[in-house]
Amino acid sequence: MKTPATFFYRAMGVTFSVSLLLFAISACDTNSVSGGNFGGIDIDTDVEWLVPEHQVLDGGPGKDGIPPIENPKFTTASDVDFIPDERRIIGMVKGGEVIGYPVQILDWHEVVNDDTQVTITYCPLTATGIAWNPQQGPDFGTSGLIFRNNLIAYDRRTETLWSQMRLRAINGEHLGASIKPLNVLDTTWETWKQMYPDSKVMNTSTGHVRAYNSYAYGKDYNTTDGIIVFPLVHKTDVRLPDKARVHGVFIDEDLDDSSTVRLYEVSKFDSGIEVIRDSIAGEEFVVIGSSGRSFAIAYKMFSDGVELEFEAVQDQLPIVMVDNEGTKWNIFGEAVEGPGTGRRLSPAKSYSGFFFAFRELFELPEIYDFGQESE
């Protein structure tokens, strides 16, 4: 089995160009999983795969060759000086605290096991940052395996393999189990530090030496269409550019090829805050986005008989909308001012990433038409 040299360098934190990366991959065999021990992971050969086995590929570094971060260290956002304004951050509310995880660190580690509460996963190939807290506990590693250009994590107790974007166990003891993603915001550092200057931000004291000021696959990878590292399954859907940033909202409990997902292109939102009420297969959602602030996030509408309508609020971040009762809501779906203070919106099953990634993992995803009212 050949291992692409550039992926070894990537695991060691060395910067390289995308052209060099693609040359090295084209010069090597693309290896698919065939059972047994693969890259240090014990593949369960007694159960069927939940995805086509031949599409699970060897990424190169092997088991934990891209080392996860354990018990990350944090700095107050206003004191952080290593993140350029345009770089991205994955933010969430954990235990009542607002916390951010810079993508330029996640690029080189892909998994963060943050104490006993949550695991953050990030796939630099698909630009998908997803947090979860599954029943088997937040103790995950990087398998070194890839499914349709997307990260496969493994849980250390059973070595079950989990598809990040499918949010499911695709091989092993927990085969078929689904993960409910936690609510996260994917945005730029410029936007984040304005919204939450007092938040905790993961710093570079990771216990590893990595090129945190660089990009795991080169800067051009994030913006150049057609630069895709591993072979594509779905190539003909060109409704959006490959690297268009979108927010995908799901309605199915268990995700597979045929799952319904509606995509909201971030660049199509107003430059200020825009609030969309949308219906997907009878389920009602509110989607909040901003092209100027480079984010989108989605919530379920109330189902307890409360009838609310939302309007966008400008220039008051992290407050992004106000309801018809006069209550103001922040970006994390919390009512923070007015008669409804204390209410919370339930997060939609959703996350952000590149268009091509959703196209690869889900057959013909729906694309929201910003020019028409939703059906």
N, C-alpha and C positions, 0 to 999 in steps of 0.2 A: 504494500500500500504506500503510495507516494503522498507526501505532505507538502503542499505549496509553501515555498520558503517564506513568502511574504506574510503568510499567516503566522509563522513562527515569530517573525520580526514583530508583527502586530501584538502578539501575546507578550513579548518582551518590552513593548512600549517604544519601539523605534518608529520614527516617522518615515513614510515613503510616499511616492506619488501614485495616483490611481492608475496611470499608464503602466507603471512597473507592476502593480498588483495584477492588472488584467493580463499582462504578458506572462506573468508567472503562472496564473491559473490556466491560461490557454496552453501552456507548455506541459501541464500536468494532467493526469487522469482525474476526472471527477468521480469520486468513489461513493457508492451508495452502500447502505447498511445491508448486511447479509446474515445477521444473527450472531450470537455468541458475544465475546468481549470485543468491543469496538471503541478504540481510542481511550480505553480505560473504563468504559461504561459496560456493565453486564446487561446485554440486551436479553429481555425475556422472550425466549423462543417458544414458550408453551402457550402464548396468547397471540391472537392476531393484532396487527397494527390497526389503529383507528384511521390512519392516513396511508396512501400508497407507499409501501416500503421503499420502492426504488427512487422515490423523491426525497427521502431522508439522506442527506449527504454529509460527508466528512468535511467539517469546516477547517480542519488542520491542527489547531493547538491541542486537541484532546481534552480529556476531563480536567476541568479547572485550570487548563492552560491559560485561559483568561481568568485571572483570580478574582473571585467575589470580594467585596468589602464586608468585613465583619465589624459590628459596633462602630459606625462612622463617628467622626469628630465634627463639631460644628462651630461656626463663627457667626456673630450677628451680621445681618446683611449690610448694614451701614458701614461695617468695618472691612468688608470683603474688597480686595483690590486686584484679584487675579482673573476676573471674568469680564471680557469685552461686552459692550452693550448689546451687540448683535447675537452673541451666543445664547443658547437656549437653556431652560431650566424646567425641571419637573417639580411642581409644588403640590402640597397637600396639607390637610389639617390632621394631625395625629395626636391623640390624647389631649386635645384642646389647644395644642400649639401649632402654629403655622411653620412649616418646614420646607426648604427647597433643596433639591438635589441637582447640581449643575451637570448638564449633558457632557461637558468637556471632561468630567471625571467618569461619568457613566459610560462614555465611549470606550474606555479602557478596562472596564470591569464588568459591565452588563448586568450584574446582580449585586444588590446591597441588602444584606440581612441586618435590618435596623432593630436592635434589641429583640424583644419577644413579641412584638406586635405586628410587624409588617415586613414584607419583602418587596423591594422595588426592582423591576426588571426593565432593561433598556436594550433595544436592538438597534445598533447604528446603521445596519443595512436597510431597515424599514422605517427608521426614525420613530419607533413606537415605544413610548414610556408608559408602563402599566404597573400598578401596585396591587398586591393581593395579600390576603391573610388566610390561607386555606387551613382546613382542619388538621392536617398533619404537621402544622407548625411552620414558622418562617425560617426554614433552614435549607436553602437551595444553593446549588452550584451551577456552573456553566458546563454543559455536556460536551461542547465542541462539535455538536451536530447541528445541522441546519435543515429546516423544512421550508421550501419555496422562499429562500432568502431570509427566513425569519428564525429568530433564536429558539432553540430548544433547551429549556432548563431541566434540571433533575433535582428531586428531593433526596437528601442524603440518607434518610432512614431506609428507604426502599429502593432507591435508584429508579423510581418511576420517572418517565420522560414526559415533559409538559410542553406543548406548543404554546408559545407566548400569545400570539394573536388569536388562536382558536380558544384559548383559555381552558384547555382540556388536557387530560392525561392521554397520550397517544400510544404508550406502551408501558407495561409493567403492572404492578400490583393494583394500582388505582385506575386501571384502564377505563376510559369513558367518563371519569369524574370531571366535573366542571368547577371552575373557579369564578367567584363573583368579584369583579374588579372593584377596587376602591376608587374614590373620587379624586382625580388629579387634574392639575392644570398644566398644560404645555405652552410656554410662552417665552419671550425673550427676557434676558437679564434686565434690560432697560425698563421693561414694563414691570417686572417682578419687584425690583428694588424701589420703584415708585409706590407700588401698592403696599408692600410689606417691608419697610426699612428696618423694622425691629424683629423680623423673622430669623429663625435659625437656618443657616445654610451650610451644607456639608462642605468641609474644607479639604485641602490636599494632603492632610496628615492621615494617609490611608495605610501606612506600613509598606507601601510599594513605591518604587521609583518609576514614574511614567511621564510621557511628554504631554502633560495636561494642558499646555497652551496650544497644542496642535490638534489635528483631526485624525481619527482612527483610520479612515479610508481616504484621506486627503480632502482639502477644502472643496474642490470641484465636485466631489461625489454628491454633496448635498444639494447642488443646484443644477447639475448637468443631466439632462434627459439622455437616456440611452446608455449611461454608465451603470450597469447592473452587474453584480459580481458573479452570481450563480445563474445557471440556465433558467429561463422563464417557461412557465407552463401556459399562461394566457398572454399572448402577444398582440392580439388583434384589437383589443379595446383601447382606442386612442381618444376617447371622449375628453380626457384631461391629460395634461403633461405628466410624464412618469413621476416627477418629483414635486408635483403640486401637493401642498399640505392640505389635508382634509381631516374632518372630524367625523368618525363613523358611529352611528347609533344603531344598536341591535334590539330586537324584540324577542328573539328565541332564547330559551334557557340554555340549551346545549348547541354549540356552534359547529357547523360543518360546511362543506362546499356550498350547499343550497340555502344556507341561512340568509334571512332578509337583513340587509344593512343599507341604511341611507347615509350618503356622504354629503357633507357640507364643506364646500371649498372655502378655505379661510380668506383667500384673496377677494372673494365676492361679497363679503360683509362690508358694511359701511366702514369708513376710516375711523369713525368714532365707535361707540357701542351700538350694536343692533340686536334687537330681541325678536326672535321668530317663534311663533306658536305653530306647531306642526303636528299632523296626525299620521301615524304609521300603522297600518293594519288595525285601525280602531283605537290605538293607544295614543294618548296626548302627551306631547313633550314641549318644553320651552328650551330653545337653543340660543345661547348668548355668544356673540362673536364680535371681533373687530379686526379688520384688515390692517389698520394702522398700528394696533397693539399686538397683532399676530397671535391670536388665540381664538379658540372656540371651545365651548363646554356645554353639556346638555343635562337637563333634569326632567323627571317625570312630573306631570301636573298633579295637583292634589286629587286624591280619590276618596276623601272622607266627607264629601258633600260641600267642601269649601269651593266657591266659584270665584276665582281671581283672574284678573287680566293684568298683564305686565307691560310697562313702557320703559324704554331705555332711559338711563340717567347718564348724562355726559359730565366729564371732568370732575368726578367725585370718587375715583378708584380708591379702595376696592369695591365701593358701592357701584352697581351696574344697572339696577332697575328699581322701579317703584310700582306697587300694585294699586288697584282701584280703591283700596281702603287707606292708602297713604303710607303704607309700610315700605321701608327701603330694604333692599336685599343686596348682599355682597356676592362676589364672584363664586364663592363656595356654597351658594344656595342657603345662606343663613339670613334670617330676618333680624336686622341689627338696629333699626330705628323706626318708631311708630307703633300703632296699636297691635300689630302682630309680632312684635319683638319676641324672639325665642323660637319661632317656628323654623322648620327646616324643610327644604325640598329634598326628595329622594333622588339620588344621582341616577341618571340613565346608565344602562350598560353601554359604555362608549369609551373611545380613546382616539387619539390623533396619530397621524402618520402620513407617509407618502401614498399617493393614489395607487401607484403600481403595486404596493403591498396589499391593499384591500382587493385589488383586481386579481392578485395571485391567490389569496387565501379564500376568497368568496366569489362564486360565479356571478358575473354581471351585477355588481352592486348598483343600487339606485343612486342617482345624483340629484340633489335638491335643485329645483329651478328657481333661482332668485328673481326671475322675471314674472313668475306667476304665483297665485295663491296655491297653497298645498291642497290636495284633494282630501 
